């Protein structure tokens, strides 16, 4: 239907030419030595990034990513109408403290590791609706800040099972605006919270996989698309445990995902790096998407991709009280050169 802004219950349709005007990704030392080395705008030599605490380092990473993206877009801060960002720390302190420096009108966004596509979906909606000319969507995470908050102090050296994941250190940012160049944001499928009773914080992949599969299935049902309509479909951070579960769940619904179904948490690190099941964290999907995948689109390798960022919505308090881990996933479709392969 012409002018329709939502199809089904969950998928937003962007009517205008909403695009990624510029994007930036900065990475910690582990990420800079992984399989995607060379994809990032800045790689820090250590986890302190020139600061005296890990929390300040994470904030610095997000600030650097925002500034880099604005410079690449050839804009000034005053030309940006809204800044949407989130992270994994209590009260979103990396995002909100970075907004203090930028002085761009700020909307804090909280979706755990799904925040990259959540913030991007909201930024695209604000631009498409005319509420913003340019919007910045960004996220950050840091291995040491996440470990300290959710598990044990890094210095403790606690042992982990193979199902555990490695929180990515870095930040990813996209500037969204109207235009005719850059990847076009076509759809955003907003997930629903799912809770299958999993309580183990060292097995996030199993907890998040059903939410990812549900959002992907919903996206196909709402849009009429199939896996074959995409050159690449990539989940955020299901890693080696959760990604096969998501594939199996989708196969059981009749969706044969093929080899172009991948996971950001498996794309980042080499086999020699000790990251357990693979990467996780807000920055996992963000630096892979904004640092690697959008470059691949610009080079013509991909014309249409679907990114599904996954998030485990637990806190230290909920875990200590014996609560299970509710999870969510949000999907965004990107297209280059408006090439139509399906609906």
C-alpha positions, 0 to 999 in steps of 0.5 A: 500500500502506498505510503504505508509505514508499517507492515504486519505488527512489527516492521517499519517501512521507511518511505523516504530516501533514508540512508547511512550518510557516514559511519565509523568504528573504533576497536580495542587491541583484540579486535584490531588483531582479529579477522577484520583487522584493517576494517576499523577507523581507529584501533587502540593499543591497549584497553585504557585508550589513554585514560586512567579507568576502563569506564573512561576508556569506553566513553573515549571510544564512543566519543572518538567514533562519534567525532570520526563519523561527523568528520566523515560526513563533513558535518558539524555537531550543530548540524546534528539534530539528535544523538541516540546511543546506549551501552551495557553499563548502569544508567548508560553512562558511556553514552550519556557522558559522551553526550555531555561532550558533544552537546547534541540533543540526546536520547539514551537507548537501552537494549543490551547488545541489541542497542546497535540496531535499536538506536539505528531503527529509531534514528531512521524513524526520526529522519523519515518522519521529519523530526530530524535532518541528521541523527547519530546512532551509536553504541559502545562496550568494553571487555573489562567494564562489562566483566566488572559489572556483570561477572567478576573483577578482571583481576580475579581471573575467574575461570569460564566455560566454553559457552561464555563469550568475549565482550567486544571493546569498541564503539560503532556509530552511524549518521542517518540522513536523507540522500542518494548515496550510501546504504539505504535503510529500508525496513526495521523489524522490532522484536518482542521480549522472549524468555525461555527460562535460561538462567546461565549468564555464561550461556548468552547464545542459547538464551538469545537464539530464540529471540533472533530466530523469532525476529528473522521469521517475523521480518520474512512474514511481514515483508514477504521476503525470503533468505534468498532475497538477501546477500547476507543475513547476520546475527549480532552475537549468538556466537558458536553456541547460539548461532546453530540454535537459531539456524535450527529454529529457522529451519524448523519453520521452513527457512533454509538459511544457507551459507550467507547466514552468519554471526558478527561474534564469529566474524571478528576473531581468529581461531588463535584468539581465546574468546571462548564461544565468540564475541558479544557486547553492544560493539560486536554487531556495531563495529562489524556492521559499521566497520566492515559490512557497510564497506563491503556494500560500498565495494559492491560485494553485497547489495542487500543485507539484513542485520539482526542485533541480539540482546540479553536483558538481564542485570546483576540484580535480576541474576542475583534474584534468580530471574531467567534471562529475557532476550530481544532482537531487532533487525534492520535491512540495508540496500545499496543502489536501490537494487530490487531482488524481491519485494 
